[in-house]
Amino acid sequence: MVGREQFHAELEKMKTMVIDLAEGAKEQLSRSVEALYNGDLEATNNILEDDKVLDQKEMDINEAVILLIAREQPVASDLRRLIIALKISTDLERMADHAKNIAKSIQHLGENHGINIHEKLSDMKEIAIRMIDLSIKSYKHEDMTIARKLAELDDQLDKLYGEVTKELLEETATNPQSIQHIMQMAYCARYIERFGDHATNIGENVLYLIKGKSIDLNA
């Protein structure tokens, strides 16, 4: 009984590690979009450095999961919990990478680029933040109802992304001398949209954890 209680305590520790990684990825997105609007090149250096910390946290989760599987040889729902922790941590690390890519775009834009950052990128960021909050809440509580809410938010994010892309393409026609800067904004919009996609993946993984079968939230 003691061994079983210890194993479940370690599963809870694993969940805490995943949630901590999620908070880091969310913070990275917020900081990168803020730096984009402020043209803050100093902040981008900090974002790039902090990404290495999040990469290490993902590796720590992976190593802990592998050790638990090797030592405990779990089956059924316990094994699913460990596998889902691996999959979610991978999505979170990729989300952080998208925030890092926004920081790199800011560096490409440089100082005094002379363009206004599209206001809808901030709206996209807010939706993406809501999505990661919901996805991690659904994971923490293993709540299907919360996970299913991600589909509507993902649709909203995709719609905004389409609008931003269209408007930026139109701007390249009227302002061709700034095409490189405008394209960096388009890349940033894509990174935020992909951030939301990974949050949706987390929701689908939660549904798999609970139901034991794959469910497409975008179906």
Secondary structure, DSSP 8 states (H G I E B T S, - for coil): -HHHHHHHHHHHHHHHHHHHHHHHHHHHHHHHHHHHHHT-HHHHHHHHHHHHHHHHHHHHHHHHHHHHHHHH---HHHHHHHHHHHHHHHHHHHHHHHHHHHHHHHHHH-TT------THHHHHHHHHHHHHHHHHHHHHHT-HHHHHTHHHHHHHHHHHHHHHHHHHHHHHHH-GGGHHHHHHHHHHHHHHHHHHHHHHHHHHHHHHHHHSS---TT-
